[in-house]
Amino acid sequence: MKQVAEFIPIALFFIVYQLDGDTVSLGSWTYQFDGIFSATAALMIATVLQVALTYALSRTLEKRLLWLLAAVVVFGGATLVWRDQAFIQWKPTVFNWAMALAFGASQFIGGGKNLIERALGSQIQLPRLVWTQLNALWVANFLVVGALNIYVAYQFSEENWVSYKFYSFFVFIIIITALTALLISPHLKDEPAEEQTLPRDD
């Protein structure tokens, strides 16, 4: 469910981008959609609303969601102020590489538990080696996602990049979830039946 909620701002970004050149009128007020700049504004507004709604419903906020909000506001704001789409195009890369750094560093600092184990350790028991492998897998995921984003941004058109950003979201989630399950599943068989519960995805 968290992934679905995070997809909504990206979906709005994609939809608003498709409205480039269209106008909407409400009484005397008229607005003309301006491609990636209108899409960026929609992304910023949707992300702020998403974070506010998440907090209103759960009264808690993950640090990762706060980092995402900060990245969207900073890079989106720079895009709108300087009218340069390069800022918003770099946002996914900078965010993912920052996450890779955080996950990688957590393997060596923070009391002996990496970020993956801190997130899932209360739900499933795994050997130390598997936690290390899972953390390395997610570091690799963030590095690859960040690299592919900026490659597409510079090697293809802006329109292609927007489509890539939209369609790749669930592709990467499916891949990393499948690889995570492959690493975890052999060890679930060794646990008592009543403890064999997969990490919740909400």
PyMOL commands that set and color helices and strands:
alter all, ss='L'
color gray80, all
select helices_A, chain A and resi 2-18+35-58+63-82+86-106+115-120+128-155+158-188+193-195
alter helices_A, ss='H'
color red, helices_A
select strands_A, chain A and resi 23-26+29-32
alter strands_A, ss='S'
color yellow, strands_A
deselect
rebuild
show_as cartoon
